[in-house]
Amino acid sequence: MQDLIAELQWRGMIQDIMPGTTEQLRKEMTSAYIGFDPTADSLHIGSLVQIILLIHLQKAGHKPFALVGGATGMVGDPSGKSEERNLLSEDILNHNVACVKAQLEKFLDFDSAKPNAAEMVNNYDWFKGISFLHFIRDVGKHITVNYMMAKDSVKKRLEGENGMSFTEFTYQLVQGYDFYWLYKNKNCKLQMGGSDQWGNIVTGTELIRRKDGGEAFAFTSPLIKKADGGKFGKTEKGNIWLDATKTSPYEFYQFWLNASDADAEGWIKIFTFLDQAAVTQLIAAHQQDAGKRILQKTLAKEITVFVHGEDEYNKAVETTAKLFASQHAAAEDLSEADLNSMDGIVKVDFSTAKINDGIDVVSFLAETGIFPSKGEARKMVQGGGVMINRKKVDAVDKTIDNSLLLHQKYLLVQKGKKNYFLVQAV
């Protein structure tokens, strides 16, 4: 069996670790789990670290459990949140759980013929039969309020303006019971998660110790931060999702390709399965000639293939070449097929009549939805951040009319450095 902890440590994927965890993993095949919160119908790249942890665990010969929180999703995790979260309806939650399960099945090996086959569990399956009275008698009496209030996730919220509801206060007990149930029913001895989950995770190990006299283990991975202090996994459009209908493979690829040098050096260890020798070699080559962006290109390739497959990666590279490598080529030189095959482009329909009559650029940008308002469109035009057919728009009173149409029906609009729109006159 491979040494899982040593592998994760050189990758920078271990933050907190409970004493005895390394020894347990060296001793025998160990069952371990990570919980995924179904707050949306897709996971985003923040969840990728946890998916990758489960893959490393399985590669090292251990058995992974992916827990989708059908029950905990009803309560809402207060960790890292400054205010109470809106509770989802049961229908939405069930839909989200089904979508998240389908995504996780793409990444782990569920072949039941293997002793360390992955398993999927939903904590609603064991919580649906538990009454409130049963829970507070059987679980609540083992964990003191003092213990629960000492947790950072609770302390921060209690000190804040809005306080914390009883619902969210109980979350760590509910998550703790998940670990206890899996320990008793699936011989699961290890829980992993992001560092913001440490308090909830150790509540589980404590419940196993106090209620059953058992020994359980835990470790967490650091939360990913960007070198410039920006929030990881966010762009001006919002989250980078794993679902191709929410974030296109092209946009997904571009996110990694545009990583800073400092971020790429850390992320290539975490988000790829390249071994230490290959990563060391790539970092050295990048440092010799950062202009070639070797790290970013390798990172973007590895992770796009991993999430979306080789074909989508190739399409993303092709689209990038069309949009960026030929920046100096006139838009008029792009064929209709070129325009329509650009995968990452957002396609927008707009009235032919309005274009025939002529419309000022600010109204055009707002009415197509490229900008949410005329004010924002005007500001971006004035700042030189808008191009139409690869020519900078330098006046807010510029008229958009049919003389600008490519192939009598298209306008190629660029907003900022990376956002492209193909407007079709209909």
C-alpha positions in Angstrom: 0.0 0.0 0.0 1.3 3.5 -0.9 1.9 6.0 1.9 -1.1 8.2 1.4 -0.1 10.9 4.0 3.5 11.3 2.5 1.9 11.7 -1.0 -0.5 14.3 0.2 2.1 16.2 2.3 4.4 16.9 -0.7 1.4 18.1 -2.6 0.5 20.6 0.2 -2.8 18.8 0.9 -2.6 18.3 4.6 -3.4 21.0 7.2 -4.6 19.3 10.4 -4.1 15.7 11.2 -5.2 13.7 14.3 -2.5 11.7 16.1 -2.4 8.0 14.9 -3.9 8.7 11.5 -0.7 7.9 9.6 -0.2 4.7 11.5 -3.8 3.6 10.9 -3.4 4.1 7.1 -0.1 2.2 7.1 -1.6 -0.7 9.2 -4.6 -1.8 7.0 -7.0 -0.9 4.3 -9.0 1.8 5.9 -12.5 3.1 5.0 -12.7 6.9 4.9 -15.3 9.4 3.9 -15.8 13.0 2.8 -19.2 14.8 2.9 -20.5 16.9 -0.1 -23.1 19.6 0.5 -25.9 19.5 -2.1 -26.6 23.3 -2.0 -26.6 23.4 -5.8 -27.2 20.9 -8.6 -23.5 20.8 -9.5 -20.2 20.7 -7.6 -17.7 23.5 -8.3 -14.0 23.5 -8.4 -13.8 24.2 -4.6 -15.1 20.6 -4.3 -12.4 19.2 -6.6 -9.8 19.1 -3.8 -12.1 16.8 -1.8 -12.8 14.6 -4.9 -9.1 14.4 -5.5 -8.4 13.4 -1.9 -10.8 10.5 -2.3 -9.1 9.4 -5.5 -5.6 9.5 -3.8 -7.1 7.5 -1.0 -8.5 4.8 -3.4 -5.2 4.8 -5.4 -3.3 4.1 -2.1 -5.5 1.0 -1.6 -8.1 2.4 0.8 -11.8 2.4 0.5 -13.6 5.8 -0.2 -17.1 6.7 0.8 -18.7 9.8 -0.8 -21.4 11.1 1.5 -24.0 13.4 -0.1 -25.7 15.3 2.6 -29.5 14.9 1.9 -30.1 15.4 5.7 -27.3 17.9 6.5 -28.3 19.9 3.4 -31.6 20.6 5.1 -29.9 22.1 8.1 -27.1 24.2 6.6 -23.4 24.2 7.6 -22.4 27.4 9.5 -18.7 26.8 8.9 -17.2 29.9 7.2 -20.6 31.6 6.9 -21.3 35.0 8.4 -25.1 34.6 8.2 -27.9 32.1 8.2 -28.3 30.3 4.9 -31.7 30.0 3.1 -33.1 26.5 3.6 -33.8 24.6 0.4 -37.1 22.8 -0.3 -37.1 19.0 -0.2 -37.7 18.8 -4.0 -34.8 21.0 -4.9 -32.6 19.2 -2.4 -33.5 15.8 -3.8 -32.7 17.1 -7.3 -29.3 18.5 -6.2 -28.4 15.2 -4.4 -29.1 13.2 -7.6 -27.0 15.6 -9.7 -24.1 15.6 -7.2 -24.2 11.8 -7.0 -24.0 11.5 -10.8 -20.9 13.8 -10.9 -19.1 11.9 -8.2 -19.7 8.6 -10.0 -17.5 10.0 -12.9 -14.4 10.3 -10.7 -14.3 7.3 -8.4 -14.1 3.5 -9.1 -17.3 1.9 -7.9 -16.4 -1.6 -9.3 -17.9 -3.8 -6.5 -15.5 -6.7 -7.5 -12.7 -4.7 -5.9 -12.2 -4.8 -2.1 -11.7 -1.0 -2.0 -14.6 -0.1 -4.3 -16.0 3.3 -3.7 -19.4 3.6 -2.2 -22.0 6.5 -2.2 -24.1 7.2 0.8 -26.8 9.7 1.6 -27.2 10.7 5.3 -30.9 11.2 4.8 -31.2 7.4 4.6 -30.3 7.0 8.3 -31.7 10.3 9.6 -35.2 10.0 8.2 -36.1 7.4 10.8 -34.7 9.2 13.8 -37.1 11.2 16.0 -36.0 14.5 17.6 -36.4 12.9 21.1 -34.3 9.9 20.2 -31.6 12.1 18.8 -31.3 14.4 21.8 -31.3 11.4 24.2 -29.0 9.1 22.2 -26.6 11.7 20.7 -27.0 15.0 22.4 -26.2 13.8 25.9 -22.7 12.7 24.9 -21.5 16.1 23.7 -21.6 19.1 26.1 -22.7 22.6 25.1 -19.3 23.9 26.3 -17.6 21.6 23.8 -19.8 22.8 21.0 -19.4 26.4 21.8 -15.6 26.2 21.8 -15.6 25.5 18.1 -14.4 28.4 15.9 -17.4 28.1 13.5 -19.8 28.6 16.4 -17.7 31.3 18.3 -17.4 33.5 15.2 -21.2 33.4 14.6 -22.1 34.0 18.2 -19.9 37.0 18.3 -21.4 38.4 15.1 -24.4 40.7 14.7 -26.9 38.1 13.6 -26.0 35.3 16.1 -26.9 31.7 15.2 -30.1 29.7 15.1 -30.5 26.5 17.0 -30.8 24.7 13.6 -27.3 25.7 12.6 -25.9 25.2 16.2 -26.9 21.5 15.9 -25.1 21.0 12.6 -21.9 19.7 14.2 -23.9 17.1 16.1 -25.7 16.0 13.0 -22.4 15.7 11.1 -20.8 14.1 14.1 -23.5 11.4 14.0 -22.8 10.8 10.3 -19.3 9.7 11.3 -20.6 7.6 14.2 -23.2 5.9 11.9 -20.5 5.1 9.2 -18.1 3.9 11.9 -20.8 1.5 13.3 -22.3 0.3 10.0 -19.5 0.6 7.4 -16.4 0.2 9.6 -15.4 3.8 8.5 -12.5 5.0 10.7 -11.4 8.2 9.0 -13.1 11.4 7.9 -11.4 14.0 5.6 -12.5 17.4 4.6 -11.5 21.1 4.1 -9.8 22.8 7.1 -13.1 24.8 7.8 -14.6 21.4 8.7 -12.1 20.4 11.4 -14.4 21.4 14.3 -17.3 19.3 12.9 -15.0 16.4 12.1 -13.5 16.1 15.6 -17.0 16.2 17.0 -17.5 12.9 15.1 -14.4 11.3 16.5 -15.4 12.5 20.0 -18.9 11.0 19.7 -17.4 7.7 18.5 -15.1 7.7 21.6 -17.7 8.7 24.1 -20.6 6.7 22.8 -18.8 3.6 21.7 -15.4 3.7 23.2 -14.0 3.5 19.7 -11.1 5.2 18.0 -11.5 7.2 14.8 -9.2 9.5 12.8 -9.2 12.6 10.8 -7.3 15.0 8.6 -8.1 18.2 6.7 -6.7 19.9 3.6 -6.0 23.7 3.5 -8.6 25.9 1.9 -7.3 27.0 -1.5 -6.4 30.7 -1.7 -5.2 32.8 -4.6 -1.8 34.4 -4.2 -3.3 37.9 -4.9 -5.9 37.4 -2.0 -8.8 36.9 -4.5 -11.4 34.2 -3.9 -10.5 30.9 -5.5 -12.9 29.5 -8.1 -14.7 32.7 -8.7 -14.8 34.9 -11.8 -16.8 37.9 -12.7 -19.5 35.4 -13.9 -19.5 33.5 -10.6 -18.5 30.0 -9.6 -16.5 27.7 -11.9 -18.8 24.7 -12.0 -18.0 21.1 -12.9 -21.2 20.8 -15.0 -20.4 21.7 -18.6 -23.8 23.4 -19.0 -23.1 25.8 -16.2 -19.4 26.5 -17.0 -18.4 25.5 -20.6 -15.2 23.4 -20.9 -13.7 26.4 -22.7 -14.3 28.7 -19.7 -13.1 26.0 -17.4 -9.9 25.6 -19.4 -9.4 29.3 -19.5 -9.7 29.6 -15.7 -6.7 27.4 -15.2 -4.7 28.8 -18.2 -5.0 32.3 -16.7 -3.6 31.3 -13.3 -0.7 33.4 -12.0 2.7 31.9 -11.8 2.5 31.6 -8.0 -0.9 30.0 -8.1 0.0 27.6 -10.9 3.1 26.3 -8.9 0.8 25.4 -6.0 -2.2 24.2 -8.0 -0.3 21.8 -10.2 0.6 19.7 -7.1 -3.0 19.7 -5.8 -5.2 19.5 -9.0 -3.2 17.0 -11.1 -1.9 13.5 -10.6 1.5 14.1 -12.0 4.2 12.6 -9.8 6.7 14.6 -7.8 9.6 14.2 -10.3 7.4 15.5 -13.2 6.1 18.4 -11.1 9.6 19.4 -10.0 10.8 19.3 -13.6 7.9 21.4 -14.8 8.4 24.0 -12.1 12.2 24.2 -13.0 11.4 24.6 -16.7 8.8 27.3 -16.0 11.3 29.3 -13.8 13.8 29.2 -16.7 11.2 30.7 -19.1 8.0 31.9 -17.5 6.9 33.4 -20.8 6.1 30.0 -22.2 3.6 29.4 -19.4 4.5 25.7 -19.2 2.9 25.3 -15.8 -0.4 27.0 -16.7 -0.7 25.0 -20.0 0.0 21.7 -18.3 -2.3 22.4 -15.3 -5.1 23.5 -17.7 -4.7 20.4 -19.8 -4.5 17.9 -17.0 -7.5 19.2 -15.1 -9.7 19.8 -18.2 -9.1 16.3 -19.4 -9.8 15.0 -15.9 -13.1 16.8 -15.6 -14.4 17.0 -19.2 -12.4 14.5 -21.2 -9.8 14.7 -24.0 -12.3 15.8 -26.8 -13.5 18.8 -24.8 -10.0 19.8 -23.9 -9.0 19.7 -27.6 -12.0 21.9 -28.5 -11.1 24.3 -25.8 -7.5 24.6 -27.1 -8.9 25.1 -30.7 -11.3 27.8 -29.5 -8.4 29.5 -27.6 -6.3 29.5 -30.8 -9.1 31.0 -32.8 -9.9 33.7 -30.2 -6.4 34.6 -29.1 -3.7 33.3 -31.4 -5.3 35.1 -34.3 -6.0 38.3 -32.4 -4.4 40.4 -35.2 -6.5 38.7 -37.9 -9.5 40.8 -39.0 -12.8 39.6 -37.8 -13.9 39.7 -41.4 -11.4 36.9 -42.2 -13.2 34.5 -39.9 -15.6 32.2 -41.7 -19.1 31.6 -40.6 -18.1 28.1 -39.5 -15.2 29.6 -37.4 -17.6 31.9 -35.6 -20.1 29.2 -34.9 -17.5 26.6 -33.8 -16.0 28.7 -31.1 -17.0 26.7 -28.1 -16.5 29.2 -25.3 -18.4 32.0 -26.9 -21.8 33.1 -25.5 -24.4 33.2 -28.3 -27.0 36.0 -28.2 -29.9 36.7 -30.6 -30.8 40.4 -31.3 -33.4 42.1 -33.5 -32.4 42.5 -37.1 -34.8 45.5 -37.3 -33.0 47.4 -34.6 -29.7 46.8 -36.3 -31.1 47.9 -39.6 -32.4 51.1 -38.0 -29.1 51.7 -36.2 -28.8 51.6 -32.4 -26.2 53.3 -30.1 -23.6 51.0 -28.7 -24.5 51.5 -25.1 -28.2 50.5 -25.7 -27.0 47.6 -27.8 -24.7 46.2 -25.1 -27.4 46.6 -22.5 -30.3 45.2 -24.6 -28.3 42.1 -25.7 -27.6 41.4 -22.0 -23.9 41.6 -22.5 -24.0 44.2 -19.7 -26.6 44.2 -17.0 -27.2 48.0 -17.4 -26.5 50.9 -19.7 -24.4 52.5 -16.9 -22.1 49.5 -16.7 -21.9 49.4 -20.5 -21.0 53.1 -20.8 -18.3 52.8 -18.1 -16.7 49.8 -19.9 -16.8 51.6 -23.3 -15.2 54.7 -21.8 -12.5 52.6 -20.2 -11.7 51.0 -23.5 -12.8 47.6 -22.5 -15.2 46.8 -25.4 -14.3 45.5 -28.8 -16.7 44.8 -31.7 -15.4 42.7 -34.6 -11.9 43.0 -33.0 -12.0 46.8 -33.1 -12.0 48.9 -30.0 -15.1 50.9 -29.4 -13.9 54.4 -28.6 -17.1 56.4 -28.4 -20.3 55.9 -26.3 -22.4 57.3 -29.2 -21.1 54.9 -31.8 -23.9 53.5 -33.9 -24.3 49.7 -34.4 -25.9 49.1 -37.8 -26.0 46.5 -40.6 -22.8 47.8 -42.2 -20.9 46.1 -39.3 -22.5 42.7 -39.7 -20.1 39.8 -40.5 -21.6 37.5 -43.1 -24.7 39.8 -43.1 -25.8 38.5 -39.6 -23.1 38.4 -36.9 -21.3 40.8 -34.5 -18.3 39.5 -32.5 -18.3 41.4 -29.2 -15.4 41.2 -26.7 -16.0 42.4 -23.1 -12.8 42.8 -21.1 -9.9 40.5 -21.9 -11.6 37.1 -21.8 -15.4 37.3 -22.4 -16.6 36.8 -26.0 -20.2 37.0 -27.4 -21.5 36.2 -30.8 -24.5 38.3 -31.5 -26.7 37.0 -34.3 -29.3 39.3 -36.0 -32.6 37.5 -36.1 
